[in-house]
Amino acid sequence: MSPLRSSATATFEMANAVGAQVPIDLSIDPEAYTYDFVIVGGGTAGCCLASRLSEDPAVKVLLIERGPLRDDWASKVPLISSNPYAKDAPVGRWWAQPLPQADGRPLEVVCGEALGGTSSINCMLYTRGTPGDYNRWSELGNNGWGYHDLEPYFVKSENTQSHPPSEWRGKHGPWLNQTHPHIPYRSMEYLIDALERAGIQHTDDTNSPHAPAASYAPPDVAQDSKNYRHSTFRAFLPPELCQERADRLKICTDTLVMRIEVVNGNGQAHARGVYFEATDYRLAGRRFYAQARREVVLCAGALVSPQILQLSGIGPRAHLEKVGIPVQCDLPGVGNHLQDHIAVPLTYEIPIEDSLHGLEANPFKAAKELLRYLLTGKGIFSLPFQPLAIYVPSRLLDSDGRLSVTSPQALDTSFPENRPDLEIMPNANNCTDHEITGKGIFTLIVGLIRPKSKGSVRLASSNPRARPDVDLGFLTNEDDYVPLRKGLKLSMNLAKDMRERGYPLQDLIVPGGTDDGSLDRFIRQNLRTCYHYTSTCRMGRKDDDDRPGVVDKELRVHGGFDESTVPTATIPCYIGLIGTRVRIIMSSFPEL
Ligand SMILES: Cc1cc2nc3c(=O)[nH]c(=O)nc-3n(C[C@H](O)[C@H](O)[C@H](O)COP(=O)(O)OP(=O)(O)OC[C@H]3O[C@@H](n4cnc5c(N)ncnc54)[C@H](O)[C@@H]3O)c2cc1C
């Protein structure tokens, strides 16, 4: 049997091969459906973990992924595969609850659903965050998770094609990344000049632990040498590796895990196995079971991991009882503490030839660019949507949004208090939900990357096929307005500078003024998700009154589990971009 299959029929055959149909036929030898590790979710974390665990020839691993295997050409081309709203994009999209703080608007949440998960459709930015991010995790009591503890795993896993080897950059890992220093948009040249004049320094390497807290650079991007997207599926589970390990690594795509089997005995809970069905609704009800000799590892993302725990009877008792799920373990933290970067875009009109919309308006230019990519791997099709990463700590901005402190001590990010809390994301395209046709668009998205607001994930029903109920909780903590206002002022200053230097930039969707009232109104009307959901199964103490943890520092679910159920949504508090971090957590986990 090939280790990689994709259609629903193949899944069904495969389910027969990797599990036992429920109710289990007692004549089946349990060895036939028992693995050492059963990994739920073949996404950013799951692919990496499946690869690492199956390095040991004595270890049998089953990886179960809800989405398909997508390995066609379009899924590799950055510009095409980075659009989660394209008709056939392998994503799950559903509405979160309407937000009172967004004038009652519901926002859509989006997750990748394919082998590779969200790393198959995201913006590809390989961004680790600052040393202070990890040192803060340590400060919260999670020993072993400080920056110097994790740096060796970053180095081991990556292969940077643009930076020299150093103590913090790796050249020999399976996950490739590179940087594109030449940005083909005229608007970005003006923006870079404006950043320099604003005192925001260029840095050679956004992932250097020595990069200053206020800095800008073209980001590292998860791409191979042909400029194809390097999702974690391509990096960690290439076909030759899957073939070589076919005896011990089974990958089941188009397959939906319904719940984890939890058994209690001798005062301890134990995750014994998982129940699953084909994702295709026509095969719903034909349920299968696989048993885990050692561990069930939950890597279903920050929105679905808590759903699966709750479906399995692990979560806040009152909620489980309300939905009619028998309680196995009363764990109040499951699904709480949802965090996401809060994004507010400023939208400007620019000449259409300076923006990505120039490709829509000019099919000849689009064809030429596509041909260039086909022949050379270069050009607009090879680039990320976001060509520059800009970070600024709001506490260094004065009330007019100007950088007021630039001392080396204040910019040293090894101290948690110096971490930037604002990311300004420039894009040469429309990043709003408004339809704007026939115009060139330039966007500065102000992202609050360390929000205090928190939301939650709860079961909408006991049906595992129903999407969970997501409350993004944006701006439930009013403190979040303060850095957002400063970020908007900084971005408006940058735009003003670009215009004053002669760049034809016209206001389209911007605040009516810079007083708090105008800015706050604009924030509520325009805020949106950044898709960076985390912390719904956070690492931390179970008895922490303010924010009870779900897993301990070895990523085992609290509650007496003798062996572990390990969710990936374990980030204890927010950091910069998230995919890179999730992968490192999974990379370091087996050695803990
Ligand atoms: C549009 C977009 C752009 C982004 N851009 C960036 C970026 O540029 N850089 C960055 O660092 N981060 C980015 N992110 C965030 C980042 O990609 C994610 O935070 C990260 O990939 C999450 O990893 P994960 O392993 O936790 O979950 P995922 O990668 O989402 O994997 C979860 C997997 O579990 C599967 N699954 C879910 N339910 C079940 C079930 N019941 N049974 C079986 N399988 C199941 C899913 O299909 C999925 O494949 C972006 C996110 C989005 C949506």
The ligand as an SDF file (V2000), in Angstrom:
LIG
                    3D

 53 58  0  0  0  0  0  0  0  0999 V2000
   -4.1960   32.8240    5.6350 C   0  0  0  0  0  0  0  0  0  0  0  0
   -3.1460   32.5690    6.7080 C   0  0  0  0  0  0  0  0  0  0  0  0
   -1.8760   33.1410    6.5780 C   0  0  0  0  0  0  0  0  0  0  0  0
   -0.9050   32.8980    7.5590 C   0  0  0  0  0  0  0  0  0  0  0  0
    0.3720   33.3560    7.3620 N   0  0  0  0  0  0  0  0  0  0  0  0
    1.3660   33.0000    8.2160 C   0  0  0  0  0  0  0  0  0  0  0  0
    2.7200   33.3200    7.9260 C   0  0  0  0  0  0  0  0  0  0  0  0
    3.0430   33.8900    6.8910 O   0  0  0  0  0  0  0  0  0  0  0  0
    3.6760   32.9370    8.8280 N   0  0  0  0  0  0  0  0  0  0  0  0
    3.3510   32.2630    9.9880 C   0  0  0  0  0  0  0  0  0  0  0  0
    4.2570   31.9530   10.7760 O   0  0  0  0  0  0  0  0  0  0  0  0
    2.0720   31.9490   10.2820 N   0  0  0  0  0  0  0  0  0  0  0  0
    1.0850   32.2710    9.3990 C   0  0  0  0  0  0  0  0  0  0  0  0
   -0.2020   31.8690    9.6430 N   0  0  0  0  0  0  0  0  0  0  0  0
   -0.4670   31.0930   10.8670 C   0  0  0  0  0  0  0  0  0  0  0  0
    0.1620   29.7040   10.8100 C   0  0  0  0  0  0  0  0  0  0  0  0
    0.1660   29.1850    9.5070 O   0  0  0  0  0  0  0  0  0  0  0  0
   -0.6010   28.7610   11.7490 C   0  0  0  0  0  0  0  0  0  0  0  0
   -0.6530   29.3390   13.0300 O   0  0  0  0  0  0  0  0  0  0  0  0
    0.0800   27.4140   11.8780 C   0  0  0  0  0  0  0  0  0  0  0  0
    0.2770   26.8720   10.5950 O   0  0  0  0  0  0  0  0  0  0  0  0
   -0.7940   26.4830   12.7090 C   0  0  0  0  0  0  0  0  0  0  0  0
   -0.1590   25.2240   12.7990 O   0  0  0  0  0  0  0  0  0  0  0  0
   -0.8990   23.9790   13.4860 P   0  0  0  0  0  0  0  0  0  0  0  0
   -0.0630   22.7890   13.2410 O   0  0  0  0  0  0  0  0  0  0  0  0
   -1.2540   24.3460   14.8780 O   0  0  0  0  0  0  0  0  0  0  0  0
   -2.2870   23.8650   12.7250 O   0  0  0  0  0  0  0  0  0  0  0  0
   -2.5620   23.5640   11.1950 P   0  0  0  0  0  0  0  0  0  0  0  0
   -1.3650   23.7850   10.3550 O   0  0  0  0  0  0  0  0  0  0  0  0
   -3.7950   24.3430   10.8700 O   0  0  0  0  0  0  0  0  0  0  0  0
   -2.8570   22.0220   11.1910 O   0  0  0  0  0  0  0  0  0  0  0  0
   -3.9840   21.4420   11.7720 C   0  0  0  0  0  0  0  0  0  0  0  0
   -4.3570   20.2640   10.9050 C   0  0  0  0  0  0  0  0  0  0  0  0
   -5.3060   19.4710   11.6010 O   0  0  0  0  0  0  0  0  0  0  0  0
   -6.2560   19.0030   10.6650 C   0  0  0  0  0  0  0  0  0  0  0  0
   -7.4780   18.6680   11.4010 N   0  0  0  0  0  0  0  0  0  0  0  0
   -8.3510   19.5210   11.9760 C   0  0  0  0  0  0  0  0  0  0  0  0
   -9.3530   18.8310   12.5400 N   0  0  0  0  0  0  0  0  0  0  0  0
   -9.0940   17.5120   12.3400 C   0  0  0  0  0  0  0  0  0  0  0  0
   -9.7640   16.3220   12.6900 C   0  0  0  0  0  0  0  0  0  0  0  0
  -10.9020   16.3290   13.3960 N   0  0  0  0  0  0  0  0  0  0  0  0
   -9.2380   15.1340   12.2690 N   0  0  0  0  0  0  0  0  0  0  0  0
   -8.0780   15.0920   11.5520 C   0  0  0  0  0  0  0  0  0  0  0  0
   -7.4060   16.2100   11.2090 N   0  0  0  0  0  0  0  0  0  0  0  0
   -7.9010   17.4080   11.6070 C   0  0  0  0  0  0  0  0  0  0  0  0
   -6.4430   20.1760    9.7150 C   0  0  0  0  0  0  0  0  0  0  0  0
   -7.0150   19.7700    8.4940 O   0  0  0  0  0  0  0  0  0  0  0  0
   -5.0180   20.6870    9.5900 C   0  0  0  0  0  0  0  0  0  0  0  0
   -4.3230   20.1140    8.5110 O   0  0  0  0  0  0  0  0  0  0  0  0
   -1.2100   32.1080    8.6970 C   0  0  0  0  0  0  0  0  0  0  0  0
   -2.4820   31.5440    8.8300 C   0  0  0  0  0  0  0  0  0  0  0  0
   -3.4360   31.7500    7.8210 C   0  0  0  0  0  0  0  0  0  0  0  0
   -4.8090   31.1000    7.9610 C   0  0  0  0  0  0  0  0  0  0  0  0
  1  2  1  0
  2  3  1  0
  2 52  2  0
  3  4  2  0
  4  5  1  0
  4 50  1  0
  5  6  2  0
  6  7  1  0
  6 13  1  0
  7  8  2  0
  7  9  1  0
  9 10  1  0
 10 11  2  0
 10 12  1  0
 12 13  2  0
 13 14  1  0
 14 15  1  0
 14 50  1  0
 15 16  1  0
 16 17  1  0
 16 18  1  0
 18 19  1  0
 18 20  1  0
 20 21  1  0
 20 22  1  0
 22 23  1  0
 23 24  1  0
 24 25  2  0
 24 26  1  0
 24 27  1  0
 27 28  1  0
 28 29  2  0
 28 30  1  0
 28 31  1  0
 31 32  1  0
 32 33  1  0
 33 34  1  0
 33 48  1  0
 34 35  1  0
 35 36  1  0
 35 46  1  0
 36 37  1  0
 36 45  1  0
 37 38  2  0
 38 39  1  0
 39 40  1  0
 39 45  2  0
 40 41  1  0
 40 42  2  0
 42 43  1  0
 43 44  2  0
 44 45  1  0
 46 47  1  0
 46 48  1  0
 48 49  1  0
 50 51  2  0
 51 52  1  0
 52 53  1  0
M  END
$$$$
